[in-house]
Structure formats: structure tokens, C-alpha cells
Amino acid sequence: MRSRHVRSRRVDRLGAAVVAMAALWCGGFLWFVDEVPQRVEDDSTHTDAIVVLTGGRDRLTTGLDLLEAGLSQRLFISGVYKGVDLAEIIQLGRGHDSLKQAVVLGYAADDTVGNAIETADWAKEQNLRSLRLVTGAYHMPRSLLEFRHALPGITLIAHPVFPDAVKSREWWRWPGTAALLATEYSKYLAAIIRHWFLPRKAQP
């Protein structure tokens, strides 16, 4: 009887812990969704370079449009697939042939951590002090976290892009968007934990 009672208490404690963790996750998730940008806060400040993280035509088009508008003289596109050349990138971006000399492609990154490291290496080579970061709005919180870790001291201006397929304003009505945000939030938490336990120099 005693052992059964002990097991029962352990099960109760485990259940309470699971419920508490789920409640914390849900509360954090609602905070995260609120942190996802709903608009571009700064669309006029000039920066040393514009950085686009690959992942959609809207990002490329936005980056090229910003370059053409004169918000910077350089555009770095991080995470380009091997074999994709500048002509293809320009074509995907609706054609900005006159901007070719200002565009640099980065092929080393496979994920957001890689984007930050690849960009940091390039920014150091170019002696840059400010960057305008272009990526999906849902991806912006984690991107800023990784870039601030990899590029301390460099001013970052967020320039979120809002894909039509991502319904972040009413995400609860769209299962695909809800799943995307939940996945992104979990990755964001993992990034926070990794930065807590790994010093900057230990990053890959």
C-alpha cells in the first residue's frame, strides 16, 4: 500500500509539472505572437547595408526595392542556395539589373544561426556599423536575437516582410499560421537557451 501511495504522489507531481510547463509555454507563446511585428517601424533610416535572409520572393523584392530607393548602397543576401547566381536572384526580384554591382550573395548559411554568422563575417570585412535586416515578420524576433548575438555593437533596423500566406493578425483562425508560429516560438526558446549556456566564442 505504501509503495502504491508513493507512486501515486509521484504521478500527481509529474502531472502538475507537465501542466505548469504547458501553461508557461502557452503564456510565452501569446507573448511571442504579440512580439511579431505588424508593420515596419522605420522605413527611412539609411544603413551601411541591407541584409536579406533568403526564404521567399517577397524578401528579395523588398531588399532590392530598398536598395533602389537609396536606403543603402549595398545589399547582402544570406543563405543563397548553391548554384543560384546573381542573374537568377535579380530575376526573382522582378528585375533590377542596374543594381547588380551593389548586390553580394552569401552561400555559407543553412539556417538562421548561419545567416547571422555569415553576415557578421561579411560586415567585419566591410567595416559596417549598421544593417537593415529583411526577413519574414514571424521570423524577425529569432533573427534579431541571433544577429544581436553575432554582431554586438552593430545597429540593427528590423524591416519585416508580410507574406500573404501568413495570417499573423488572426493566426488562431488559420491552422497553418498557428503551426508556423508555434514552431518559430519553439525555435526562439531553443535559441535563448543555447545563448544562456554557450558563450559567444563557442558558437559554431
PyMOL CGO cylinders between C-alpha atoms (Angstrom):
from pymol import cmd
from pymol.cgo import CYLINDER

trace = [
    CYLINDER, 0.00, 0.00, 0.00, 2.80, 2.41, 0.91, 0.3, 1, 1, 1, 1, 1, 1,
    CYLINDER, 2.80, 2.41, 0.91, 4.61, 1.89, -2.42, 0.3, 1, 1, 1, 1, 1, 1,
    CYLINDER, 4.61, 1.89, -2.42, 1.35, 2.42, -4.31, 0.3, 1, 1, 1, 1, 1, 1,
    CYLINDER, 1.35, 2.42, -4.31, 0.77, 5.65, -2.41, 0.3, 1, 1, 1, 1, 1, 1,
    CYLINDER, 0.77, 5.65, -2.41, 4.30, 6.85, -3.20, 0.3, 1, 1, 1, 1, 1, 1,
    CYLINDER, 4.30, 6.85, -3.20, 3.85, 6.07, -6.89, 0.3, 1, 1, 1, 1, 1, 1,
    CYLINDER, 3.85, 6.07, -6.89, 0.55, 7.91, -6.91, 0.3, 1, 1, 1, 1, 1, 1,
    CYLINDER, 0.55, 7.91, -6.91, 2.14, 11.02, -5.40, 0.3, 1, 1, 1, 1, 1, 1,
    CYLINDER, 2.14, 11.02, -5.40, 4.92, 10.90, -7.98, 0.3, 1, 1, 1, 1, 1, 1,
    CYLINDER, 4.92, 10.90, -7.98, 2.39, 10.65, -10.80, 0.3, 1, 1, 1, 1, 1, 1,
    CYLINDER, 2.39, 10.65, -10.80, 0.47, 13.59, -9.33, 0.3, 1, 1, 1, 1, 1, 1,
    CYLINDER, 0.47, 13.59, -9.33, 3.64, 15.68, -9.10, 0.3, 1, 1, 1, 1, 1, 1,
    CYLINDER, 3.64, 15.68, -9.10, 4.64, 14.77, -12.65, 0.3, 1, 1, 1, 1, 1, 1,
    CYLINDER, 4.64, 14.77, -12.65, 1.19, 15.69, -13.90, 0.3, 1, 1, 1, 1, 1, 1,
    CYLINDER, 1.19, 15.69, -13.90, 1.30, 19.02, -12.07, 0.3, 1, 1, 1, 1, 1, 1,
    CYLINDER, 1.30, 19.02, -12.07, 4.73, 19.73, -13.53, 0.3, 1, 1, 1, 1, 1, 1,
    CYLINDER, 4.73, 19.73, -13.53, 3.52, 18.95, -17.05, 0.3, 1, 1, 1, 1, 1, 1,
    CYLINDER, 3.52, 18.95, -17.05, 0.50, 21.21, -16.61, 0.3, 1, 1, 1, 1, 1, 1,
    CYLINDER, 0.50, 21.21, -16.61, 2.71, 24.01, -15.26, 0.3, 1, 1, 1, 1, 1, 1,
    CYLINDER, 2.71, 24.01, -15.26, 5.15, 23.68, -18.16, 0.3, 1, 1, 1, 1, 1, 1,
    CYLINDER, 5.15, 23.68, -18.16, 2.29, 23.70, -20.67, 0.3, 1, 1, 1, 1, 1, 1,
    CYLINDER, 2.29, 23.70, -20.67, 0.84, 26.82, -19.05, 0.3, 1, 1, 1, 1, 1, 1,
    CYLINDER, 0.84, 26.82, -19.05, 4.23, 28.55, -19.17, 0.3, 1, 1, 1, 1, 1, 1,
    CYLINDER, 4.23, 28.55, -19.17, 4.69, 27.59, -22.82, 0.3, 1, 1, 1, 1, 1, 1,
    CYLINDER, 4.69, 27.59, -22.82, 1.23, 28.88, -23.73, 0.3, 1, 1, 1, 1, 1, 1,
    CYLINDER, 1.23, 28.88, -23.73, 1.77, 32.14, -21.87, 0.3, 1, 1, 1, 1, 1, 1,
    CYLINDER, 1.77, 32.14, -21.87, 5.14, 32.62, -23.56, 0.3, 1, 1, 1, 1, 1, 1,
    CYLINDER, 5.14, 32.62, -23.56, 3.63, 31.79, -26.92, 0.3, 1, 1, 1, 1, 1, 1,
    CYLINDER, 3.63, 31.79, -26.92, 0.99, 34.51, -26.56, 0.3, 1, 1, 1, 1, 1, 1,
    CYLINDER, 0.99, 34.51, -26.56, 3.75, 36.97, -25.63, 0.3, 1, 1, 1, 1, 1, 1,
    CYLINDER, 3.75, 36.97, -25.63, 5.78, 35.86, -28.66, 0.3, 1, 1, 1, 1, 1, 1,
    CYLINDER, 5.78, 35.86, -28.66, 2.85, 36.30, -31.05, 0.3, 1, 1, 1, 1, 1, 1,
    CYLINDER, 2.85, 36.30, -31.05, 2.41, 39.83, -29.68, 0.3, 1, 1, 1, 1, 1, 1,
    CYLINDER, 2.41, 39.83, -29.68, 6.10, 40.50, -30.38, 0.3, 1, 1, 1, 1, 1, 1,
    CYLINDER, 6.10, 40.50, -30.38, 5.80, 39.55, -34.06, 0.3, 1, 1, 1, 1, 1, 1,
    CYLINDER, 5.80, 39.55, -34.06, 5.87, 42.87, -35.96, 0.3, 1, 1, 1, 1, 1, 1,
    CYLINDER, 5.87, 42.87, -35.96, 2.65, 44.06, -37.55, 0.3, 1, 1, 1, 1, 1, 1,
    CYLINDER, 2.65, 44.06, -37.55, 4.26, 46.87, -39.56, 0.3, 1, 1, 1, 1, 1, 1,
    CYLINDER, 4.26, 46.87, -39.56, 7.62, 48.39, -40.49, 0.3, 1, 1, 1, 1, 1, 1,
    CYLINDER, 7.62, 48.39, -40.49, 8.53, 50.80, -37.71, 0.3, 1, 1, 1, 1, 1, 1,
    CYLINDER, 8.53, 50.80, -37.71, 11.42, 52.52, -39.53, 0.3, 1, 1, 1, 1, 1, 1,
    CYLINDER, 11.42, 52.52, -39.53, 11.34, 52.68, -43.31, 0.3, 1, 1, 1, 1, 1, 1,
    CYLINDER, 11.34, 52.68, -43.31, 13.58, 55.70, -43.88, 0.3, 1, 1, 1, 1, 1, 1,
    CYLINDER, 13.58, 55.70, -43.88, 16.85, 55.42, -41.92, 0.3, 1, 1, 1, 1, 1, 1,
    CYLINDER, 16.85, 55.42, -41.92, 19.90, 54.91, -44.12, 0.3, 1, 1, 1, 1, 1, 1,
    CYLINDER, 19.90, 54.91, -44.12, 22.18, 52.00, -43.12, 0.3, 1, 1, 1, 1, 1, 1,
    CYLINDER, 22.18, 52.00, -43.12, 25.61, 50.80, -44.21, 0.3, 1, 1, 1, 1, 1, 1,
    CYLINDER, 25.61, 50.80, -44.21, 24.00, 47.74, -45.80, 0.3, 1, 1, 1, 1, 1, 1,
    CYLINDER, 24.00, 47.74, -45.80, 20.71, 45.90, -46.27, 0.3, 1, 1, 1, 1, 1, 1,
    CYLINDER, 20.71, 45.90, -46.27, 20.68, 42.21, -45.38, 0.3, 1, 1, 1, 1, 1, 1,
    CYLINDER, 20.68, 42.21, -45.38, 18.08, 39.83, -46.79, 0.3, 1, 1, 1, 1, 1, 1,
    CYLINDER, 18.08, 39.83, -46.79, 17.61, 36.36, -45.34, 0.3, 1, 1, 1, 1, 1, 1,
    CYLINDER, 17.61, 36.36, -45.34, 16.50, 34.01, -48.10, 0.3, 1, 1, 1, 1, 1, 1,
    CYLINDER, 16.50, 34.01, -48.10, 13.16, 32.29, -47.73, 0.3, 1, 1, 1, 1, 1, 1,
    CYLINDER, 13.16, 32.29, -47.73, 10.75, 33.90, -50.16, 0.3, 1, 1, 1, 1, 1, 1,
    CYLINDER, 10.75, 33.90, -50.16, 10.48, 36.13, -53.20, 0.3, 1, 1, 1, 1, 1, 1,
    CYLINDER, 10.48, 36.13, -53.20, 8.88, 38.90, -51.13, 0.3, 1, 1, 1, 1, 1, 1,
    CYLINDER, 8.88, 38.90, -51.13, 12.08, 39.24, -49.10, 0.3, 1, 1, 1, 1, 1, 1,
    CYLINDER, 12.08, 39.24, -49.10, 14.25, 39.54, -52.21, 0.3, 1, 1, 1, 1, 1, 1,
    CYLINDER, 14.25, 39.54, -52.21, 11.91, 42.03, -53.84, 0.3, 1, 1, 1, 1, 1, 1,
    CYLINDER, 11.91, 42.03, -53.84, 11.75, 44.12, -50.68, 0.3, 1, 1, 1, 1, 1, 1,
    CYLINDER, 11.75, 44.12, -50.68, 15.53, 44.16, -50.31, 0.3, 1, 1, 1, 1, 1, 1,
    CYLINDER, 15.53, 44.16, -50.31, 16.07, 45.20, -53.92, 0.3, 1, 1, 1, 1, 1, 1,
    CYLINDER, 16.07, 45.20, -53.92, 13.36, 47.87, -53.69, 0.3, 1, 1, 1, 1, 1, 1,
    CYLINDER, 13.36, 47.87, -53.69, 15.01, 49.30, -50.57, 0.3, 1, 1, 1, 1, 1, 1,
    CYLINDER, 15.01, 49.30, -50.57, 18.37, 49.35, -52.33, 0.3, 1, 1, 1, 1, 1, 1,
    CYLINDER, 18.37, 49.35, -52.33, 16.84, 51.08, -55.35, 0.3, 1, 1, 1, 1, 1, 1,
    CYLINDER, 16.84, 51.08, -55.35, 15.18, 53.62, -53.04, 0.3, 1, 1, 1, 1, 1, 1,
    CYLINDER, 15.18, 53.62, -53.04, 18.61, 54.59, -51.70, 0.3, 1, 1, 1, 1, 1, 1,
    CYLINDER, 18.61, 54.59, -51.70, 18.32, 53.33, -48.12, 0.3, 1, 1, 1, 1, 1, 1,
    CYLINDER, 18.32, 53.33, -48.12, 21.79, 51.83, -48.59, 0.3, 1, 1, 1, 1, 1, 1,
    CYLINDER, 21.79, 51.83, -48.59, 24.45, 51.37, -51.24, 0.3, 1, 1, 1, 1, 1, 1,
    CYLINDER, 24.45, 51.37, -51.24, 24.97, 47.66, -50.52, 0.3, 1, 1, 1, 1, 1, 1,
    CYLINDER, 24.97, 47.66, -50.52, 22.74, 44.60, -50.31, 0.3, 1, 1, 1, 1, 1, 1,
    CYLINDER, 22.74, 44.60, -50.31, 23.88, 41.29, -48.83, 0.3, 1, 1, 1, 1, 1, 1,
    CYLINDER, 23.88, 41.29, -48.83, 21.70, 38.22, -49.44, 0.3, 1, 1, 1, 1, 1, 1,
    CYLINDER, 21.70, 38.22, -49.44, 22.46, 35.48, -46.95, 0.3, 1, 1, 1, 1, 1, 1,
    CYLINDER, 22.46, 35.48, -46.95, 21.70, 31.78, -47.35, 0.3, 1, 1, 1, 1, 1, 1,
    CYLINDER, 21.70, 31.78, -47.35, 21.61, 31.59, -51.13, 0.3, 1, 1, 1, 1, 1, 1,
    CYLINDER, 21.61, 31.59, -51.13, 21.34, 28.06, -52.50, 0.3, 1, 1, 1, 1, 1, 1,
    CYLINDER, 21.34, 28.06, -52.50, 24.45, 26.63, -54.13, 0.3, 1, 1, 1, 1, 1, 1,
    CYLINDER, 24.45, 26.63, -54.13, 24.31, 27.09, -57.88, 0.3, 1, 1, 1, 1, 1, 1,
    CYLINDER, 24.31, 27.09, -57.88, 21.98, 30.12, -57.81, 0.3, 1, 1, 1, 1, 1, 1,
    CYLINDER, 21.98, 30.12, -57.81, 23.69, 33.10, -59.39, 0.3, 1, 1, 1, 1, 1, 1,
    CYLINDER, 23.69, 33.10, -59.39, 23.12, 36.84, -59.26, 0.3, 1, 1, 1, 1, 1, 1,
    CYLINDER, 23.12, 36.84, -59.26, 21.19, 36.94, -62.53, 0.3, 1, 1, 1, 1, 1, 1,
    CYLINDER, 21.19, 36.94, -62.53, 18.62, 34.50, -61.13, 0.3, 1, 1, 1, 1, 1, 1,
    CYLINDER, 18.62, 34.50, -61.13, 18.33, 36.50, -57.92, 0.3, 1, 1, 1, 1, 1, 1,
    CYLINDER, 18.33, 36.50, -57.92, 17.75, 39.71, -59.84, 0.3, 1, 1, 1, 1, 1, 1,
    CYLINDER, 17.75, 39.71, -59.84, 15.13, 37.99, -61.99, 0.3, 1, 1, 1, 1, 1, 1,
    CYLINDER, 15.13, 37.99, -61.99, 13.31, 36.67, -58.90, 0.3, 1, 1, 1, 1, 1, 1,
    CYLINDER, 13.31, 36.67, -58.90, 13.29, 40.22, -57.58, 0.3, 1, 1, 1, 1, 1, 1,
    CYLINDER, 13.29, 40.22, -57.58, 11.31, 41.48, -60.60, 0.3, 1, 1, 1, 1, 1, 1,
    CYLINDER, 11.31, 41.48, -60.60, 14.46, 42.63, -62.37, 0.3, 1, 1, 1, 1, 1, 1,
    CYLINDER, 14.46, 42.63, -62.37, 16.75, 45.34, -61.02, 0.3, 1, 1, 1, 1, 1, 1,
    CYLINDER, 16.75, 45.34, -61.02, 19.62, 44.95, -63.50, 0.3, 1, 1, 1, 1, 1, 1,
    CYLINDER, 19.62, 44.95, -63.50, 21.10, 48.35, -62.66, 0.3, 1, 1, 1, 1, 1, 1,
    CYLINDER, 21.10, 48.35, -62.66, 21.70, 47.21, -59.06, 0.3, 1, 1, 1, 1, 1, 1,
    CYLINDER, 21.70, 47.21, -59.06, 23.90, 44.21, -59.80, 0.3, 1, 1, 1, 1, 1, 1,
    CYLINDER, 23.90, 44.21, -59.80, 27.12, 45.89, -58.72, 0.3, 1, 1, 1, 1, 1, 1,
    CYLINDER, 27.12, 45.89, -58.72, 25.69, 46.61, -55.27, 0.3, 1, 1, 1, 1, 1, 1,
    CYLINDER, 25.69, 46.61, -55.27, 24.49, 43.07, -54.51, 0.3, 1, 1, 1, 1, 1, 1,
    CYLINDER, 24.49, 43.07, -54.51, 26.61, 40.42, -52.74, 0.3, 1, 1, 1, 1, 1, 1,
    CYLINDER, 26.61, 40.42, -52.74, 25.49, 36.80, -52.38, 0.3, 1, 1, 1, 1, 1, 1,
    CYLINDER, 25.49, 36.80, -52.38, 26.32, 34.63, -49.38, 0.3, 1, 1, 1, 1, 1, 1,
    CYLINDER, 26.32, 34.63, -49.38, 26.28, 30.86, -49.85, 0.3, 1, 1, 1, 1, 1, 1,
    CYLINDER, 26.28, 30.86, -49.85, 27.56, 29.66, -46.47, 0.3, 1, 1, 1, 1, 1, 1,
    CYLINDER, 27.56, 29.66, -46.47, 24.37, 29.78, -44.35, 0.3, 1, 1, 1, 1, 1, 1,
    CYLINDER, 24.37, 29.78, -44.35, 21.88, 26.93, -43.99, 0.3, 1, 1, 1, 1, 1, 1,
    CYLINDER, 21.88, 26.93, -43.99, 19.81, 28.35, -41.12, 0.3, 1, 1, 1, 1, 1, 1,
    CYLINDER, 19.81, 28.35, -41.12, 19.26, 31.49, -39.06, 0.3, 1, 1, 1, 1, 1, 1,
    CYLINDER, 19.26, 31.49, -39.06, 22.37, 30.92, -36.93, 0.3, 1, 1, 1, 1, 1, 1,
    CYLINDER, 22.37, 30.92, -36.93, 24.36, 30.55, -40.14, 0.3, 1, 1, 1, 1, 1, 1,
    CYLINDER, 24.36, 30.55, -40.14, 22.78, 33.72, -41.54, 0.3, 1, 1, 1, 1, 1, 1,
    CYLINDER, 22.78, 33.72, -41.54, 23.97, 35.68, -38.51, 0.3, 1, 1, 1, 1, 1, 1,
    CYLINDER, 23.97, 35.68, -38.51, 27.50, 34.26, -38.61, 0.3, 1, 1, 1, 1, 1, 1,
    CYLINDER, 27.50, 34.26, -38.61, 27.83, 34.67, -42.38, 0.3, 1, 1, 1, 1, 1, 1,
    CYLINDER, 27.83, 34.67, -42.38, 26.61, 38.26, -42.18, 0.3, 1, 1, 1, 1, 1, 1,
    CYLINDER, 26.61, 38.26, -42.18, 28.88, 39.02, -39.21, 0.3, 1, 1, 1, 1, 1, 1,
    CYLINDER, 28.88, 39.02, -39.21, 31.93, 37.84, -41.17, 0.3, 1, 1, 1, 1, 1, 1,
    CYLINDER, 31.93, 37.84, -41.17, 30.97, 39.98, -44.17, 0.3, 1, 1, 1, 1, 1, 1,
    CYLINDER, 30.97, 39.98, -44.17, 30.13, 43.02, -42.04, 0.3, 1, 1, 1, 1, 1, 1,
    CYLINDER, 30.13, 43.02, -42.04, 33.51, 42.77, -40.31, 0.3, 1, 1, 1, 1, 1, 1,
    CYLINDER, 33.51, 42.77, -40.31, 35.31, 42.62, -43.66, 0.3, 1, 1, 1, 1, 1, 1,
    CYLINDER, 35.31, 42.62, -43.66, 33.39, 45.69, -44.86, 0.3, 1, 1, 1, 1, 1, 1,
    CYLINDER, 33.39, 45.69, -44.86, 33.76, 47.56, -41.54, 0.3, 1, 1, 1, 1, 1, 1,
    CYLINDER, 33.76, 47.56, -41.54, 29.99, 48.12, -41.29, 0.3, 1, 1, 1, 1, 1, 1,
    CYLINDER, 29.99, 48.12, -41.29, 28.26, 49.74, -38.34, 0.3, 1, 1, 1, 1, 1, 1,
    CYLINDER, 28.26, 49.74, -38.34, 24.57, 49.48, -39.24, 0.3, 1, 1, 1, 1, 1, 1,
    CYLINDER, 24.57, 49.48, -39.24, 22.34, 46.99, -41.04, 0.3, 1, 1, 1, 1, 1, 1,
    CYLINDER, 22.34, 46.99, -41.04, 18.72, 46.88, -42.15, 0.3, 1, 1, 1, 1, 1, 1,
    CYLINDER, 18.72, 46.88, -42.15, 17.50, 43.29, -41.67, 0.3, 1, 1, 1, 1, 1, 1,
    CYLINDER, 17.50, 43.29, -41.67, 14.86, 41.98, -44.08, 0.3, 1, 1, 1, 1, 1, 1,
    CYLINDER, 14.86, 41.98, -44.08, 13.03, 38.75, -43.28, 0.3, 1, 1, 1, 1, 1, 1,
    CYLINDER, 13.03, 38.75, -43.28, 9.51, 37.47, -42.62, 0.3, 1, 1, 1, 1, 1, 1,
    CYLINDER, 9.51, 37.47, -42.62, 7.71, 39.16, -39.73, 0.3, 1, 1, 1, 1, 1, 1,
    CYLINDER, 7.71, 39.16, -39.73, 7.19, 35.82, -37.96, 0.3, 1, 1, 1, 1, 1, 1,
    CYLINDER, 7.19, 35.82, -37.96, 10.94, 35.14, -38.29, 0.3, 1, 1, 1, 1, 1, 1,
    CYLINDER, 10.94, 35.14, -38.29, 12.08, 38.58, -37.11, 0.3, 1, 1, 1, 1, 1, 1,
    CYLINDER, 12.08, 38.58, -37.11, 12.22, 38.00, -33.30, 0.3, 1, 1, 1, 1, 1, 1,
    CYLINDER, 12.22, 38.00, -33.30, 14.55, 35.00, -33.63, 0.3, 1, 1, 1, 1, 1, 1,
    CYLINDER, 14.55, 35.00, -33.63, 16.58, 36.67, -36.38, 0.3, 1, 1, 1, 1, 1, 1,
    CYLINDER, 16.58, 36.67, -36.38, 17.19, 39.74, -34.22, 0.3, 1, 1, 1, 1, 1, 1,
    CYLINDER, 17.19, 39.74, -34.22, 18.18, 37.51, -31.30, 0.3, 1, 1, 1, 1, 1, 1,
    CYLINDER, 18.18, 37.51, -31.30, 20.78, 35.68, -33.40, 0.3, 1, 1, 1, 1, 1, 1,
    CYLINDER, 20.78, 35.68, -33.40, 22.06, 38.80, -35.14, 0.3, 1, 1, 1, 1, 1, 1,
    CYLINDER, 22.06, 38.80, -35.14, 22.43, 40.76, -31.90, 0.3, 1, 1, 1, 1, 1, 1,
    CYLINDER, 22.43, 40.76, -31.90, 24.43, 37.85, -30.50, 0.3, 1, 1, 1, 1, 1, 1,
    CYLINDER, 24.43, 37.85, -30.50, 26.67, 37.55, -33.57, 0.3, 1, 1, 1, 1, 1, 1,
    CYLINDER, 26.67, 37.55, -33.57, 27.03, 41.29, -34.28, 0.3, 1, 1, 1, 1, 1, 1,
    CYLINDER, 27.03, 41.29, -34.28, 27.38, 43.09, -30.93, 0.3, 1, 1, 1, 1, 1, 1,
    CYLINDER, 27.38, 43.09, -30.93, 27.80, 46.82, -31.32, 0.3, 1, 1, 1, 1, 1, 1,
    CYLINDER, 27.80, 46.82, -31.32, 26.21, 46.97, -34.77, 0.3, 1, 1, 1, 1, 1, 1,
    CYLINDER, 26.21, 46.97, -34.77, 22.93, 48.88, -35.13, 0.3, 1, 1, 1, 1, 1, 1,
    CYLINDER, 22.93, 48.88, -35.13, 20.15, 46.67, -36.50, 0.3, 1, 1, 1, 1, 1, 1,
    CYLINDER, 20.15, 46.67, -36.50, 16.96, 48.02, -38.04, 0.3, 1, 1, 1, 1, 1, 1,
    CYLINDER, 16.96, 48.02, -38.04, 14.18, 45.48, -38.47, 0.3, 1, 1, 1, 1, 1, 1,
    CYLINDER, 14.18, 45.48, -38.47, 12.38, 45.55, -41.79, 0.3, 1, 1, 1, 1, 1, 1,
    CYLINDER, 12.38, 45.55, -41.79, 9.77, 42.77, -41.63, 0.3, 1, 1, 1, 1, 1, 1,
    CYLINDER, 9.77, 42.77, -41.63, 8.06, 41.35, -44.71, 0.3, 1, 1, 1, 1, 1, 1,
    CYLINDER, 8.06, 41.35, -44.71, 4.46, 40.13, -44.55, 0.3, 1, 1, 1, 1, 1, 1,
    CYLINDER, 4.46, 40.13, -44.55, 3.81, 37.14, -46.83, 0.3, 1, 1, 1, 1, 1, 1,
    CYLINDER, 3.81, 37.14, -46.83, 0.18, 36.80, -47.89, 0.3, 1, 1, 1, 1, 1, 1,
    CYLINDER, 0.18, 36.80, -47.89, 0.15, 33.16, -46.78, 0.3, 1, 1, 1, 1, 1, 1,
    CYLINDER, 0.15, 33.16, -46.78, 0.94, 34.04, -43.15, 0.3, 1, 1, 1, 1, 1, 1,
    CYLINDER, 0.94, 34.04, -43.15, -2.16, 35.44, -41.39, 0.3, 1, 1, 1, 1, 1, 1,
    CYLINDER, -2.16, 35.44, -41.39, -0.47, 36.69, -38.23, 0.3, 1, 1, 1, 1, 1, 1,
    CYLINDER, -0.47, 36.69, -38.23, -3.21, 39.18, -37.28, 0.3, 1, 1, 1, 1, 1, 1,
    CYLINDER, -3.21, 39.18, -37.28, -5.80, 36.43, -36.80, 0.3, 1, 1, 1, 1, 1, 1,
    CYLINDER, -5.80, 36.43, -36.80, -3.48, 33.45, -36.51, 0.3, 1, 1, 1, 1, 1, 1,
    CYLINDER, -3.48, 33.45, -36.51, -5.91, 31.42, -34.37, 0.3, 1, 1, 1, 1, 1, 1,
    CYLINDER, -5.91, 31.42, -34.37, -8.27, 31.17, -37.36, 0.3, 1, 1, 1, 1, 1, 1,
    CYLINDER, -8.27, 31.17, -37.36, -5.59, 29.72, -39.64, 0.3, 1, 1, 1, 1, 1, 1,
    CYLINDER, -5.59, 29.72, -39.64, -4.13, 26.33, -38.62, 0.3, 1, 1, 1, 1, 1, 1,
    CYLINDER, -4.13, 26.33, -38.62, -1.15, 26.69, -40.95, 0.3, 1, 1, 1, 1, 1, 1,
    CYLINDER, -1.15, 26.69, -40.95, -0.18, 30.06, -39.49, 0.3, 1, 1, 1, 1, 1, 1,
    CYLINDER, -0.18, 30.06, -39.49, -0.76, 28.83, -35.93, 0.3, 1, 1, 1, 1, 1, 1,
    CYLINDER, -0.76, 28.83, -35.93, 1.54, 25.85, -36.54, 0.3, 1, 1, 1, 1, 1, 1,
    CYLINDER, 1.54, 25.85, -36.54, 4.19, 28.10, -38.15, 0.3, 1, 1, 1, 1, 1, 1,
    CYLINDER, 4.19, 28.10, -38.15, 4.15, 30.50, -35.20, 0.3, 1, 1, 1, 1, 1, 1,
    CYLINDER, 4.15, 30.50, -35.20, 4.27, 27.65, -32.66, 0.3, 1, 1, 1, 1, 1, 1,
    CYLINDER, 4.27, 27.65, -32.66, 7.28, 26.15, -34.44, 0.3, 1, 1, 1, 1, 1, 1,
    CYLINDER, 7.28, 26.15, -34.44, 9.01, 29.52, -34.63, 0.3, 1, 1, 1, 1, 1, 1,
    CYLINDER, 9.01, 29.52, -34.63, 8.35, 30.16, -30.95, 0.3, 1, 1, 1, 1, 1, 1,
    CYLINDER, 8.35, 30.16, -30.95, 9.88, 26.80, -30.02, 0.3, 1, 1, 1, 1, 1, 1,
    CYLINDER, 9.88, 26.80, -30.02, 12.97, 27.64, -32.09, 0.3, 1, 1, 1, 1, 1, 1,
    CYLINDER, 12.97, 27.64, -32.09, 13.12, 31.04, -30.40, 0.3, 1, 1, 1, 1, 1, 1,
    CYLINDER, 13.12, 31.04, -30.40, 13.10, 29.39, -26.97, 0.3, 1, 1, 1, 1, 1, 1,
    CYLINDER, 13.10, 29.39, -26.97, 15.81, 26.97, -28.08, 0.3, 1, 1, 1, 1, 1, 1,
    CYLINDER, 15.81, 26.97, -28.08, 17.95, 29.91, -29.24, 0.3, 1, 1, 1, 1, 1, 1,
    CYLINDER, 17.95, 29.91, -29.24, 17.55, 31.67, -25.89, 0.3, 1, 1, 1, 1, 1, 1,
    CYLINDER, 17.55, 31.67, -25.89, 18.58, 28.53, -24.00, 0.3, 1, 1, 1, 1, 1, 1,
    CYLINDER, 18.58, 28.53, -24.00, 21.57, 27.99, -26.31, 0.3, 1, 1, 1, 1, 1, 1,
    CYLINDER, 21.57, 27.99, -26.31, 22.80, 31.54, -25.75, 0.3, 1, 1, 1, 1, 1, 1,
    CYLINDER, 22.80, 31.54, -25.75, 22.45, 31.12, -22.00, 0.3, 1, 1, 1, 1, 1, 1,
    CYLINDER, 22.45, 31.12, -22.00, 24.61, 28.01, -21.91, 0.3, 1, 1, 1, 1, 1, 1,
    CYLINDER, 24.61, 28.01, -21.91, 27.10, 28.64, -24.72, 0.3, 1, 1, 1, 1, 1, 1,
    CYLINDER, 27.10, 28.64, -24.72, 29.44, 31.64, -24.60, 0.3, 1, 1, 1, 1, 1, 1,
    CYLINDER, 29.44, 31.64, -24.60, 29.74, 33.72, -27.75, 0.3, 1, 1, 1, 1, 1, 1,
    CYLINDER, 29.74, 33.72, -27.75, 33.07, 32.18, -28.81, 0.3, 1, 1, 1, 1, 1, 1,
    CYLINDER, 33.07, 32.18, -28.81, 31.64, 28.68, -28.54, 0.3, 1, 1, 1, 1, 1, 1,
    CYLINDER, 31.64, 28.68, -28.54, 29.08, 29.36, -31.25, 0.3, 1, 1, 1, 1, 1, 1,
    CYLINDER, 29.08, 29.36, -31.25, 29.72, 27.37, -34.47, 0.3, 1, 1, 1, 1, 1, 1,
]
cmd.load_cgo(trace, "trace")
